[in-house]
Amino acid sequence: MLITNELFALSSVGTPLDELLQVELPWQILAKLDEFVANIKDERLGHIHVTAVVEGEVYLAADAVIGPHALVQGPTWIGPGAELGHSAYLRGGVVLGPKAKVGHSTEVKHSLLLEGAKAPHFNYVGDAVIGRFANLGAGVKLANLNTFGHAVKVEGVDTGLRKFSAAIGDEVSIGCNAVLSPGTIIGPRTVVYNGAMLKGCYPADTVVKLRQGLEQTPRH
């Protein structure tokens, strides 16, 4: 089991987001996230495209950008240099660290993206923690709800949460169309092949491979 300080370089996370990581187990960050967003005051300093819709309590740093046709529902905190692309959707309880990016047609709900984390194309991120400079390939989905409605477990450990998708360590790279099942932990700098389906814990500095058998036959 990877604990919080093994997933994220805590000394590199500046204020005020460092307080969210002061827990042992990574899914406990979501409770700290709830406390953090409950105190957000509406302050929109950055650029909001004229076609974007911003609702509720939203903090937008001075050099952050909300792009065309994006929908942002508070409480949400968008840090310096963070960027929301075309048709991005933040569905409340979201914190984006400095230079984090949520791109075209990506939906993020009740999640923390640390500095430079990217969910840039057609992603779903629900009840998750994504580390510094981690990248989700196009179409990556972080599933957050157990099919049978039970509390999510991580390698047999009960999180006590009905919804928790993943904790993804710093500098992880996940290939296009991979799916992370509820209760997935990925160690820092690990690379996941495109199309893989993951559940459980994966160590740091690993390549998680998916090999498919392809068959070719003559066309008649």
VENHUSUL-V789134 format. One record per backbone hydrogen bond with DSSP energy under -0.5 kcal/mol. NH is the residue of the N-H (numbers start at 1). CO is the residue of the C=O. E is the energy in kcal/mol with one decimal. If there is no record, write none. Layout:
nh:NH co:CO e:E
nh:NH co:CO e:E
This chain:
nh:4 co:24 e:-2.9
nh:6 co:3 e:-1.7
nh:7 co:3 e:-1.0
nh:7 co:4 e:-1.0
nh:8 co:4 e:-2.0
nh:10 co:8 e:-1.5
nh:12 co:9 e:-1.9
nh:13 co:10 e:-1.3
nh:14 co:12 e:-0.7
nh:17 co:14 e:-0.7
nh:18 co:14 e:-1.2
nh:19 co:16 e:-1.0
nh:20 co:17 e:-1.5
nh:21 co:18 e:-1.2
nh:22 co:19 e:-1.0
nh:23 co:21 e:-1.9
nh:28 co:25 e:-1.7
nh:29 co:26 e:-1.4
nh:30 co:27 e:-1.2
nh:31 co:28 e:-0.6
nh:32 co:28 e:-1.3
nh:33 co:29 e:-2.4
nh:34 co:30 e:-1.8
nh:35 co:31 e:-1.7
nh:36 co:32 e:-2.2
nh:37 co:33 e:-2.7
nh:38 co:34 e:-1.5
nh:39 co:36 e:-1.4
nh:40 co:37 e:-1.4
nh:43 co:58 e:-2.3
nh:45 co:43 e:-0.9
nh:45 co:60 e:-2.5
nh:46 co:60 e:-0.6
nh:47 co:64 e:-2.1
nh:49 co:66 e:-2.6
nh:52 co:49 e:-1.7
nh:53 co:70 e:-2.7
nh:55 co:72 e:-3.1
nh:58 co:56 e:-0.7
nh:59 co:76 e:-2.6
nh:60 co:43 e:-2.9
nh:60 co:58 e:-0.6
nh:61 co:78 e:-2.5
nh:64 co:61 e:-1.8
nh:65 co:82 e:-2.2
nh:66 co:47 e:-2.6
nh:67 co:65 e:-0.6
nh:67 co:84 e:-2.0
nh:70 co:67 e:-1.5
nh:71 co:88 e:-2.7
nh:72 co:53 e:-2.9
nh:73 co:90 e:-2.5
nh:74 co:55 e:-2.7
nh:74 co:72 e:-0.5
nh:75 co:57 e:-0.7
nh:76 co:57 e:-1.8
nh:77 co:94 e:-2.3
nh:78 co:59 e:-2.9
nh:79 co:77 e:-0.6
nh:79 co:96 e:-2.5
nh:82 co:79 e:-2.0
nh:83 co:100 e:-2.4
nh:84 co:65 e:-2.5
nh:85 co:83 e:-0.5
nh:85 co:102 e:-3.1
nh:87 co:68 e:-2.0
nh:88 co:85 e:-1.8
nh:89 co:106 e:-2.6
nh:90 co:71 e:-2.6
nh:91 co:89 e:-0.6
nh:91 co:108 e:-3.1
nh:92 co:73 e:-0.9
nh:93 co:75 e:-2.1
nh:94 co:75 e:-1.0
nh:95 co:111 e:-2.3
nh:96 co:77 e:-3.0
nh:97 co:95 e:-0.5
nh:97 co:113 e:-3.5
nh:99 co:80 e:-1.8
nh:100 co:97 e:-1.9
nh:101 co:117 e:-2.7
nh:102 co:83 e:-2.5
nh:103 co:119 e:-2.2
nh:104 co:120 e:-0.8
nh:105 co:86 e:-1.4
nh:106 co:103 e:-1.8
nh:107 co:123 e:-2.5
nh:108 co:89 e:-2.7
nh:109 co:125 e:-2.8
nh:110 co:92 e:-2.3
nh:112 co:128 e:-2.1
nh:113 co:95 e:-2.6
nh:114 co:112 e:-0.5
nh:114 co:130 e:-2.7
nh:116 co:98 e:-2.2
nh:117 co:114 e:-2.2
nh:118 co:134 e:-2.3
nh:119 co:101 e:-2.7
nh:120 co:136 e:-0.6
nh:122 co:104 e:-2.7
nh:124 co:140 e:-1.4
nh:125 co:107 e:-2.5
nh:126 co:142 e:-0.9
nh:127 co:109 e:-2.5
nh:129 co:166 e:-2.1
nh:130 co:112 e:-2.8
nh:131 co:168 e:-2.5
nh:133 co:115 e:-2.1
nh:134 co:131 e:-1.7
nh:135 co:172 e:-2.6
nh:136 co:118 e:-2.2
nh:137 co:135 e:-0.5
nh:137 co:174 e:-2.4
nh:139 co:121 e:-2.5
nh:140 co:137 e:-1.9
nh:141 co:178 e:-2.1
nh:142 co:124 e:-2.7
nh:143 co:141 e:-0.7
nh:143 co:180 e:-2.1
nh:146 co:162 e:-0.8
nh:149 co:146 e:-1.9
nh:152 co:161 e:-3.3
nh:154 co:157 e:-2.6
nh:155 co:153 e:-0.6
nh:157 co:154 e:-2.0
nh:158 co:156 e:-0.6
nh:159 co:152 e:-2.5
nh:164 co:144 e:-1.6
nh:165 co:126 e:-0.5
nh:165 co:127 e:-2.3
nh:167 co:184 e:-2.0
nh:168 co:129 e:-3.0
nh:169 co:167 e:-0.5
nh:169 co:186 e:-2.6
nh:170 co:7 e:-2.3
nh:171 co:132 e:-2.7
nh:172 co:169 e:-1.3
nh:173 co:190 e:-2.2
nh:174 co:135 e:-2.4
nh:175 co:192 e:-2.2
nh:177 co:138 e:-2.0
nh:178 co:175 e:-1.5
nh:179 co:196 e:-2.5
nh:180 co:141 e:-2.7
nh:181 co:179 e:-0.6
nh:181 co:198 e:-3.2
nh:183 co:164 e:-0.8
nh:183 co:165 e:-0.9
nh:184 co:165 e:-2.4
nh:185 co:200 e:-2.8
nh:186 co:167 e:-2.4
nh:187 co:202 e:-2.7
nh:188 co:6 e:-0.5
nh:189 co:170 e:-2.4
nh:190 co:187 e:-1.3
nh:191 co:206 e:-2.7
nh:192 co:173 e:-2.8
nh:193 co:208 e:-2.9
nh:195 co:176 e:-1.8
nh:196 co:193 e:-1.3
nh:198 co:179 e:-2.5
nh:198 co:196 e:-0.5
nh:200 co:183 e:-0.8
nh:202 co:185 e:-2.2
nh:205 co:188 e:-2.3
nh:208 co:191 e:-3.3
nh:208 co:206 e:-0.6
nh:209 co:207 e:-0.8
nh:212 co:210 e:-0.5
nh:214 co:212 e:-0.6
